[in-house]
């Protein structure tokens, strides 16, 4: 079914014909490559010879070539690949690629139309540009971490969603698409400096620009959008599940009160928020999540169930839109690509296999006109890694 779908739609995917080289990394770079691949690009991941990259679980549909780019012959292969590529996604700290003789000055000189996307935590300049870090560090540096968490508690790390995936991979993919659009006019490639600190901060632009509005002004956990009010909160249900309440506008609040079997006199929208929360907590504990869903699905109250990974596929709304798929080899569902392009849709590659380490090394080297003897010599000398069980030399 998936193969037929790809065959039917592949010819009109938005990024079909785009050739991307992705240097293997963690989280943000693979996600950037995943987005490009699911919208039609051909993505070749450059793995280290000694590293199977076992933590990359979003590489479905990509190709893997294992090259030691620190060796002159490996670097030559990499440069050869980049000469015909449209995009390079590079996740190393500042200066690493330059030390290998693979910096943008060299690669763009050999391929002036190359989009050289540099995806790092702190960017290509600044006092921290050569330091390591992870999502939590980048969110902390973005100015957004103090907003996350409940009253009288420490700031809460947002998993690794905000910097790695939102401010990192997604913003980098956006930058790549914009650079490609500009290239269609100028014919020239360019370097993208994608900093996860800055990308996360940019995602939070509204937070920065809304500080003068009445949404804020109090300590964490005491404002409108950070659980400071009873009508923007999460409540536990009788069966230990949860309901999300976002009834900010009065018309939604009126429907919320109606669904809970309360009156505005018993629980006004503006008043003692802590007391109102206790009333809501008691009410939501009287019914199961399923019972509350039945009530609020008939009301326009901005009240929804908090769905688990197991529940998202079968929820009627998500199911009707096929918002998630359930790959045969996965125990959890996978989100379908977004946003939806109605004329040139993306296709989820989650049902395609993850590439094996070096699975496509022989194929790619042959396409670069390396002979069988040359490939075997490179393999024996540890300059490349071939999946001999899958390759024909």
Secondary structure as UniProt FT lines:
FT   HELIX           2..9
FT   HELIX           10..12
FT   TURN            14..17
FT   STRAND          19..23
FT   HELIX           28..38
FT   TURN            39..40
FT   STRAND          42..47
FT   TURN            49..50
FT   TURN            54..55
FT   TURN            60..61
FT   STRAND          63..67
FT   TURN            69..70
FT   HELIX           72..83
FT   STRAND          87..90
FT   TURN            94..95
FT   HELIX           96..99
FT   TURN            100..101
FT   HELIX           104..110
FT   TURN            112..113
FT   STRAND          115..120
FT   TURN            127..130
FT   HELIX           135..142
FT   HELIX           145..147
FT   TURN            151..152
FT   TURN            159..160
FT   HELIX           161..170
FT   HELIX           171..186
FT   STRAND          190..195
FT   HELIX           196..203
FT   HELIX           205..209
FT   TURN            210..212
FT   TURN            214..215
FT   TURN            220..221
FT   TURN            224..227
FT   TURN            230..231
FT   STRAND          232..236
FT   TURN            238..239
FT   STRAND          242..246
FT   HELIX           250..260
FT   TURN            264..266
FT   HELIX           273..284
FT   TURN            285..286
FT   HELIX           289..296
FT   TURN            297..298
FT   STRAND          303..305
FT   TURN            309..314
FT   HELIX           316..321
FT   STRAND          324..325
FT   TURN            328..329
FT   STRAND          334..335
FT   TURN            350..351
FT   TURN            357..360
FT   HELIX           361..367
FT   TURN            368..369
FT   HELIX           372..380
FT   TURN            381..382
FT   STRAND          384..385
FT   TURN            388..390
//
